[in-house]
């Protein structure tokens, strides 16, 4: 078999392009993320020291980690962006060998797993306060299942016993949790919520904190249909837009809302990237703390993606008289 010179050049160019696609977060972006995370962690530690109660008894010996919380958070975010499937392989092969100039004070892998649970609360607040996008008046809401095991192993599953629940989605029954998401037309996450699998999708919109910074039109599927929910959101300045059921006769949908319903696939694409690229769903968890940290770091990695699914929305000024 003879391979021409042009074919070799084509293969090399494609390999270089593939490397640039895989390395989605550049080194300059890594440094920028570390600076943001480090400043936030310093502020978080100062507030915790100021407002937490000191123990009355003498504290037992506690060894401080050589790695900062910002470094641990950054490594977890880079793992979900790297394409690696195994955190141990990524940490030992990528971080300890090829990224030693960025993380000079690395610890053993077992110690790193122990330190993961300490960054759960700072990571959640870092996403909420720094990484989430802003509402533009057009938002999309949806929920996706997070399976923790196969249905055949539910009766012998012990890690999430009493926490995860059975639920039903469009793909059938599952055992685990639900991830509720709200995004804008630019693909930026506006808020998220984690509930057991048996919680109704409409229940998430009843929480004030979930829709606190949302205004304008909120597009969802038929699972969010409800008169009381529509009235409650409308009072808060949110217009819930859903498709109509066959028994909802006499209801009309404006043309602009029908076009937005056609574009609801954007949040399905967000769910797909979270599961297939950020890897927020797998059945290898052995502790609830690691499950939460894995999910939060996957969401943080998605927020740092340079390219997100988006739709083109052109806003025009309508001078027609409107009656309300």
C-alpha positions in Angstrom: 0.0 0.0 0.0 1.5 3.4 -1.1 0.5 6.6 0.6 1.2 9.8 -1.3 2.8 12.9 0.1 -0.3 14.9 -0.2 -2.2 12.3 1.8 0.4 12.5 4.6 0.1 16.2 4.7 -3.7 16.0 4.9 -3.4 13.5 7.8 -1.0 15.7 9.7 -3.2 18.8 9.2 -6.3 16.9 10.4 -4.4 15.6 13.4 -3.4 19.1 14.3 -6.9 20.4 13.9 -8.2 17.5 16.1 -5.7 18.5 18.8 -6.9 22.1 18.8 -10.5 20.8 19.0 -9.8 18.5 21.9 -7.8 21.2 23.8 -10.8 23.4 24.2 -9.5 25.4 27.2 -6.1 27.0 26.3 -3.3 27.6 28.8 -4.1 31.3 29.0 -7.7 30.4 29.8 -6.5 28.0 32.5 -4.5 30.8 34.1 -7.5 33.1 33.9 -9.8 30.5 35.5 -7.3 29.9 38.3 -7.1 33.6 39.1 -10.9 33.9 39.2 -11.2 30.7 41.4 -8.4 31.7 43.7 -9.9 35.2 44.3 -13.3 33.6 45.0 -11.8 31.0 47.4 -9.9 33.6 49.3 -13.1 35.6 49.8 -15.0 32.4 50.7 -12.4 31.4 53.3 -12.5 34.9 54.8 -16.3 34.9 55.1 -16.2 31.4 56.6 -13.6 32.4 59.2 -15.6 35.5 60.1 -19.1 34.0 60.5 -18.5 30.4 61.6 -18.5 29.4 65.3 -15.2 28.3 66.8 -15.2 24.9 68.5 -15.3 25.0 72.3 -13.0 22.0 72.7 -9.5 21.7 71.4 -9.4 20.7 67.8 -7.7 17.5 66.8 -4.6 17.6 64.6 -5.6 18.7 61.1 -3.0 18.7 58.3 -3.4 21.5 55.8 -3.2 20.5 52.2 -0.3 21.7 50.0 -2.8 22.2 47.1 -5.2 25.1 47.4 -8.9 24.8 46.8 -8.6 26.8 43.6 -6.1 24.2 42.2 -8.4 21.3 43.1 -11.4 23.0 41.5 -9.4 23.8 38.3 -8.2 20.2 38.0 -11.7 18.9 38.2 -12.9 21.4 35.6 -10.0 20.5 33.2 -10.8 16.8 33.6 -14.4 17.2 32.3 -13.1 19.3 29.4 -10.2 17.0 28.5 -12.1 14.1 27.1 -10.6 11.6 29.6 -13.0 9.0 31.0 -11.0 8.2 34.1 -10.0 10.8 36.7 -7.1 8.7 38.0 -5.6 8.4 34.5 -6.0 12.1 33.8 -4.5 13.1 37.2 -1.5 10.8 37.0 -0.7 11.1 33.3 -1.8 14.6 32.4 -1.6 16.7 35.5 1.4 15.1 37.3 3.5 14.8 34.1 2.5 17.3 31.4 1.0 20.1 33.6 3.5 20.1 36.4 4.5 23.7 35.6 0.9 24.8 36.3 0.5 22.7 39.4 3.9 22.4 41.2 2.5 21.2 44.5 0.6 18.1 43.4 -0.4 15.4 45.9 -1.0 11.7 45.6 -4.2 10.6 43.9 -5.6 9.1 47.1 -5.1 12.4 48.9 -6.6 14.3 45.9 -9.8 12.2 46.1 -10.0 13.0 49.9 -9.7 16.7 49.1 -12.5 16.7 46.6 -15.3 16.8 49.1 -13.9 20.0 50.7 -14.5 22.0 47.5 -18.1 21.0 47.0 -19.6 24.1 48.6 -17.0 26.6 47.1 -17.5 25.1 43.7 -21.3 25.4 43.8 -21.1 29.0 44.9 -18.4 29.7 42.3 -20.7 28.5 39.6 -23.7 30.4 40.9 -21.9 33.7 41.4 -19.3 33.7 38.6 -19.8 31.3 35.8 -23.6 31.4 35.1 -24.9 33.6 32.3 -27.5 36.4 32.4 -31.1 36.3 31.3 -31.9 38.0 28.0 -35.7 37.7 28.1 -35.8 34.4 26.2 -35.1 31.3 28.3 -35.5 27.5 27.9 -36.2 25.1 30.7 -35.9 21.3 30.8 -34.9 18.4 33.0 -32.7 15.4 32.2 -32.3 12.1 34.2 -29.0 11.2 35.9 -29.0 7.4 36.2 -26.8 6.0 39.0 -27.2 2.4 38.0 -29.0 0.2 35.5 -32.6 -0.9 36.3 -31.5 -4.5 36.7 -29.3 -3.5 39.7 -31.7 -1.3 41.6 -32.4 -3.8 44.3 -28.7 -4.4 45.0 -27.6 -0.8 44.7 -26.2 0.6 48.1 -24.3 3.8 47.3 -27.4 6.0 46.9 -29.9 3.9 48.9 -32.5 6.3 50.4 -31.3 9.2 48.4 -31.9 8.4 44.7 -35.5 7.5 43.6 -37.2 5.9 40.7 -38.5 8.2 38.0 -39.9 8.2 34.5 -38.8 10.3 31.6 -39.4 10.2 27.8 -36.9 7.3 27.5 -38.6 5.2 30.2 -38.0 4.4 33.8 -34.7 5.1 35.6 -33.2 5.2 39.1 -31.3 8.3 40.1 -31.7 12.0 40.1 -33.1 14.8 37.8 -31.0 17.8 36.7 -33.2 20.8 36.0 -31.7 23.4 33.8 -32.5 26.9 32.5 -30.5 28.4 29.6 -30.8 31.4 27.3 -30.7 31.5 23.5 -26.9 31.8 23.6 -26.6 28.4 25.3 -25.5 29.9 28.6 -26.7 28.3 31.8 -28.8 30.6 33.9 -29.6 28.2 36.8 -29.7 24.5 37.7 -31.2 22.3 40.4 -30.8 18.7 41.4 -33.8 16.7 42.7 -34.6 13.0 43.2 -35.9 11.2 40.2 -39.5 11.0 41.3 -39.9 14.8 41.5 -42.3 16.4 39.0 -40.7 18.8 36.5 -43.1 21.6 37.5 -42.0 21.4 41.1 -38.7 23.0 40.2 -40.4 26.2 38.9 -42.2 26.6 42.2 -39.0 27.4 44.0 -38.3 31.2 44.1 -34.6 30.8 44.0 -34.7 28.8 40.8 -36.4 31.5 38.8 -35.3 34.5 40.8 -33.3 36.2 37.9 -35.5 34.9 35.1 -37.9 37.3 33.2 -39.6 37.4 29.9 -40.5 34.2 28.0 -39.7 30.8 29.4 -40.1 27.9 26.9 -40.7 24.4 28.1 -42.2 21.1 27.0 -45.6 19.6 27.8 -44.4 18.4 31.2 -44.6 22.0 32.5 -48.3 22.6 31.6 -50.3 23.8 34.6 -52.8 26.6 35.1 -51.6 27.4 38.7 -48.0 27.4 37.6 -48.7 29.6 34.6 -50.5 32.2 36.9 -47.8 32.1 39.5 -45.0 32.7 37.0 -47.0 35.4 35.2 -47.3 37.4 38.4 -43.5 37.3 38.7 -43.0 38.6 35.2 -42.4 35.2 33.5 -44.5 34.0 30.5 -44.5 30.2 30.4 -44.7 28.9 26.8 -45.5 25.2 26.2 -47.1 23.1 23.4 -50.8 22.4 23.6 -52.3 19.1 24.5 -55.1 17.5 22.5 -57.8 18.3 25.1 -56.8 22.1 25.3 -59.4 23.3 22.8 -59.8 27.0 22.3 -56.2 27.9 23.2 -54.2 29.8 20.7 -50.4 30.3 20.4 -48.9 33.4 18.7 -46.6 32.8 15.7 -43.6 34.1 17.6 -44.2 31.6 20.4 -44.5 28.8 17.9 -41.1 29.7 16.4 -39.6 29.6 19.9 -41.1 26.2 20.5 -39.3 24.9 17.4 -36.0 26.2 18.8 -36.4 24.3 22.1 -33.9 21.8 20.9 -31.1 24.1 22.1 -31.6 22.9 25.7 -31.6 19.3 24.5 -28.2 20.0 22.9 -27.0 21.4 26.3 -28.1 18.2 28.0 -26.3 16.2 25.4 -23.1 18.1 25.8 -23.3 17.8 29.6 -23.6 14.0 29.4 -21.4 13.1 26.5 -18.6 15.8 26.7 -18.7 16.9 30.3 -19.6 13.4 31.5 -21.9 14.3 34.4 -23.6 10.9 34.2 -22.0 7.6 34.9 -22.6 4.6 37.3 -19.1 4.4 38.8 -19.7 6.5 41.9 -18.9 5.1 45.3 -19.9 8.0 47.5 -22.6 10.8 47.3 -20.0 13.5 47.9 -18.0 12.5 44.8 -21.2 12.4 42.8 -22.0 16.0 43.7 -18.5 17.2 43.0 -18.4 15.4 39.7 -21.7 17.0 38.6 -20.7 20.5 39.7 -17.4 20.3 38.0 -19.1 19.1 34.8 -21.4 22.0 34.9 -18.5 24.4 35.5 -16.6 22.9 32.6 -19.6 23.4 30.3 -19.8 27.1 31.4 -16.2 27.5 30.3 -16.7 26.0 26.8 -15.7 28.6 24.2 -18.5 27.4 21.8 -22.0 26.7 23.0 -25.2 25.9 21.1 -27.0 29.0 20.2 -29.9 30.3 18.0 -30.2 33.6 16.1 -32.9 35.8 17.6 -33.6 39.1 15.8 -35.6 41.5 18.0 -37.7 44.1 16.2 -39.6 47.1 17.6 -43.4 46.5 17.2 -45.4 49.8 17.0 -48.8 48.1 17.0 -51.2 48.9 19.8 -51.4 46.0 22.4 -54.2 45.5 24.8 -53.6 43.8 28.1 
